[in-house]
């Protein structure tokens, strides 16, 4: 059983362009604050063309892990 507050890996890929803030927050290592930033960026700048576009979102930079990349899609 995961410790209280810990997020488990989602069992499917989460789409950066259609996922809700809640769905994004459930991805390992993203959480609520980063999920909010993704949705804000998407609203202001439009669709993501690739997972690597997260580099442009405040709070991500080049810190996107391989685990996060495997859990996300566009």
N, C-alpha and C positions, 0 to 999 in steps of 0.2 A: 504494500500500500504506500503511495507517495506521501511525503510529509505534507502537513497542512500548508496550503498556499502554493505548492509546487505544481507546475504544469507538466502534463505528460505530452509525449509526442503525439500529434494527430495521426490517425491511421490513413489519411489520404492527403493529397496535395491541396493546398489552399490557394485559390486564385487571387492574386494581388488586385485585379481589376474589378472583381465582383464580391469579394468577401466582406462581410460586415466587420466592424471594429471588434466585436466579440469573437468572431471566428479567427481573426488575425491574432488576437491576444492569447488564444489557446495554443498557438504555435510555440514550441520550445524556444526559450530565450528572447521572445518578442515582448510579450506582456502588454498591459493596458496602455502605458505611456507611448511606447513605440508604435503600437497598433493605431493609436489616435493620430500620430504623426503621418503614418502611411495614408490613412483616409484623408487627412487634411491636404497632403501633397497631391493625392489623386484628384481631389476636388478642384484644387487650384491649377494643376498642370496637365490634367488629362491622364489617359491610360499609360500604364507601364508597358514598355516594349519588350523588356526582359527582366529577369529577377535581379540582374546586376544594376538595373536602374535605381535600386534601393540605395546605392552609393550617394545619390543626390538628396536623399531624405535626411533631414537633421536627426542626429542620433544614431545613424548607421555608419556613414563614411565607408571605409574599407573593412569594417568589422564583421561583415556578413560571413557567418560560418558555413562550412559545408553542410552541416546538419540543417541549418535554416534554408539553404538553397534546395536541398532535397525535399523540404516540406512545402515549398512554394512553387507556383507556376504563374504564367500570364495567359 
